[in-house]
Amino acid sequence: MRIGLPGAETLQGGSLKALIVLLLSGFMFQLLRTVGPRAFSMASETYTSGTHSAAFVTCPNDTVAKDLARGIVQKKLAACVNIVPAITSIYEWQGKIEEDSEVLLMIKTRSSKIPALAEYVRSNHPYEVAEVISLPIDQGNPPYLKWIGEVVPE
């Protein structure tokens, strides 16, 4: 007595095709059952380009950077502030070329919060002219962008 799938020689052309389709269908069902919900949840996260922005602020040292970053997050002006140490800035100031070591803040927030963020930085920054520039976020990881929106109120 033989147990298992029949050999190709015992199957007629149509039967072999039906068996292959059946096997592939079973494989695809398992694949879609495993991967499908994750793919659907990622695709269903909608984001409108420019809703959020990344803003950049330079600071003279770590202490100022941490104080500003903490205040920005506590006041819900941003969801996250990264502090990038030891950058070198070369710029013109009052007719002279200057070179300074600085610390960079990378700030993720809603675009609608940029004016309030800039005002907060101007009011709490030691520089006479504080750098506050922003770029709209065109794309990103949907769950991360959703998180920014949840943390920073409109």
N, C-alpha and C positions, 0 to 999 in steps of 0.2 A: 504494500500500500504506500502510495506516494503522498506526502503532505507538503503543502506550500503552493507557490504560484506555478501555473503550468509553464512549460518551456515555450519559447517563441515558435517552435515548429508545430505545436499543437494549437496555437491560436491563429485564427484567420486574420487578415489585414485589419478589418474593422474592430475585432476584439482586442487586438494589440493596441490600437490607437485609443480605444475606450479605457483600457487599463492604465495607459500612460496619463491620459487626462485625469482619471480618478486619482492616481498617485500625486500628480502635480497639484490638483485641487486641494487635497489633504495637506500638502506642504504649504501652499499659499494661505490656507485657512489658519494654520498655526502661526505663520509669520505675521499675518495681518492681526491676529488676536494679540500677539505679543507687542508688535511695533505700532500698530494702528492707533491705539488711544494716545500714545505719546506724540505721534506725528499730528494727529488731529488737534490736540491741546496746544501744540506749538503754532500750528497754522491758524488756529482760531484767535490767538492773541493778536489784536490789531493795534497798530501804532501809527500815528500820523506824524510824518516827518516834520521835525522842528518843534514838536511839543516840548521836548526837553533840550537843555543846552549843557555844554561843558564850558565852564568859565575858568580863567587863569588869573592868578594874583601872585605877584612876587613879594617876598618879605625879606627883611634884612637878616633874620636869624630864626632859629628853631623856636625860641620862646614866643616871638610875635606870631609865627606861623601856627603854632599849637593853640595859642589864645584865640586867634581869629577863627581857626577851623572849629574849635569847640563852640564858640559863640554862634557861628553860622549854622551848625547842626542843631544846637539847642534851640535856636530861634526858628527852626524849620524853614530856613532859607535854602537849605540843600539837604539831600539824603546822605551824601558822602563827600568827604574832602580827603584827597590823597595829599600827603606831604612828601615832596621830592627834594631831598637834601642836595646840597653842594652843586648848584648850577652856577655858571659864570655868565654875567650879563655885561655886554659892552654896548654903551649907548652915549648919545650926546646929551649933556646937561649944562645949561647956561654957557654955551659956546665952547665947552671942552669935552673931549672924548674921555669917558670914565670906564673903569672896569671894576666890578664888584662881585664878591661871592654872595649869592642869595639862595633863598629857599623858595620853591615853587608850590603853590597850592593848585591842585586840579579839582574843580568843584563840579559835581553833577546835580542839576536842579531842573525845575520847570522853567521854560523860557519866560513865562510870565513873572517869575521871581527875580529876574536879572536887575531891574531898576532898584528893588529893595535891597538886593545883595550888594549892588554897587554903593548905595547910600550907607549901608552898614560898614562896608570896608572903608569908605572915605572917612567916616566918623571915628573909626577905631584903629586906623593905620598910622604909623609914625611918619610915613613919607609925605612930603608936601603935595606930590602928585602920585597917588597910588595907581598902579596898573590894575585895571579890571577890564578884561576883554572876554567875549564869549563867542562861541560857535554853536550853531544849532546841531543837534544830533539827528542825522538822517536815518541811520539804521543802528540796530544793536540786538543783543540777546533779549527776546521778548519778555521773559520773566524778570530780567534786571530792569528793563524800562518800566514795566508794570510796578515794580517795587519802588522806583523813584516816585512815581505818581501816587502811590499809597502813602509814602512817608512825608512828601511835601504837599501840603494842601494847596488848592487853587487860590 
